[in-house]
Amino acid sequence: MRAAIIPGDGIGPEVISAAVRALEAVSSDLEIEEAEMGLGAFQRTGTYLPERTLELLRDVPAALFGAITSPLTYDPTYRSPLLRIRKEFDLYANIRPVRRLNEDIGLVDLDVVIVRENTEGMYTGVERDVEGGVVTERLVTERACERLVDRAVQLSREQGRRKITCVHKSNVLRRSDGLFRKVFYERTEGKGIEANDMLVDAAAAALVSKPQELDVLVTLNLYGDILSDEAAALAGGLGFAPSVNMGDELALFEPTHGSAPDIAGKGIANPTAAILSAAMMLRHLGRGEGAAKLEKAIERTLSLGHRTYDAGGRLGTEAFMKKYLEVLGTL
């Protein structure tokens, strides 16, 4: 089985190299091929997304990606390579599981999965000037809503989750969000799972005040972007939050944190989100046993008090990985 590795920029190479070490410890038959993307790739090759990277992604079922840094100065020709990949490979669902991994990390006992539409909504990038301002075009289509809800239902069944909640703002955006809510109830009817809906502002509050009532949240692009970062902060921070951009042919796994150029090269980045993203990738590739070991080792390492600085500890990336690999070797 093959997978692509794209370290990217900033702390991306640091956390992805750590995740690759974890992968190699539990899945020796996984063939890994590295590719480039981001600001570093541009500085080396003159393009943010080399054609070789696209060719590799067309030839593998999954990839593990670190993070990218945007241009340091304004470039009117710049187009995010990550957004291009999402469009070109039709990675229509962004799936972000958020779980508190230890009782003294984070603020709230969360165990939710946020399934976010990844190709439409407010992130169409279509804007036009009007007198005195700018209009941004927001797109919501029936097809995108249908396949997003179907993916959320499939995930709920695979993980044995009890309830799926449609998050929207149809009391204001009656046609677009109203379409999403309508499709949600049509596609969840008769599926044997509890379905309800919630306004996005109420969902944001519920993550804090009623987290035990939330299970799987399915929502549109902007709402999911904001709610998933809120949830990650409540559960301990972005350093603990994995994700996947899922399509029908390719799945791109990545930690949800950015490239964090302010700490890049200092050896203090938390590799947990990258390792958990790697575990998600293994499970997607049918290596569930190895995925479970990676996840269990993270929980046990944290329970033993081994923490990076962002989690109140005193370990750098390498020191944390030494402890983690020791624990992983006992499983």
C-alpha angles and dihedrals in degrees: 000000000000131000134176123233119205110181096184124180141325112005090352095097091046097053096036092052087053091050091049090055089053091048092051090052094060106024113041093166094061110110110215124197122186126221138174135247136153139034094327090053090051092051091050102038108016094247133082092216114032118210090237089063092052090048091052093048089053089056103047133062095221144019136193114218132188115198141289134228119221120230113290091227130036113280115181091198094054117118120181108252090209092055089047091054091048090053099039094048094035094236092179102168125059107196119195120179112198120192133160103240099194133018094239095048118083130356108266135044098241130170107167139134119216114204108195131187107245110190109045139025117079092340098075088109090222110136133157136188123248128179107293096358153015132276119212116202116225119201127201118169131185093233093054091048092049097052092042092054091044090054091050091050091049091050091048091054094045092051097039093240119169107212141029122200126199109217115202147131100233093144086074105018093047100168104038101034088032088060091050093050092047093051090047094059092042093053097043096047112114094005094117096242129109110255129192138150136230137187112253095242090052090049091053089054093044092057086065104032105028108021092148090065093058125081117147118010118195116191149145126279107271095037092051093048092055098038094049092054090047091050092048091051091051092050096050108291141292090294088076098043121099126183146176133215100215130201133160094261106023135034118198112198122198143157108254095231119097130240092280096206090184091070100028112128094015094101095232103105117128108240095192097100091049092049092048089049088052089051090053089051092051091051090049089053092052096260097122096151093056091045091053091052093052091050096044091049091054092053093046093047091052092045089056088059098253104144140161120232096266089060095050095267135118103231126112123215096273095044090049091049091051090056092042095051090048090055092043090054090060094057 
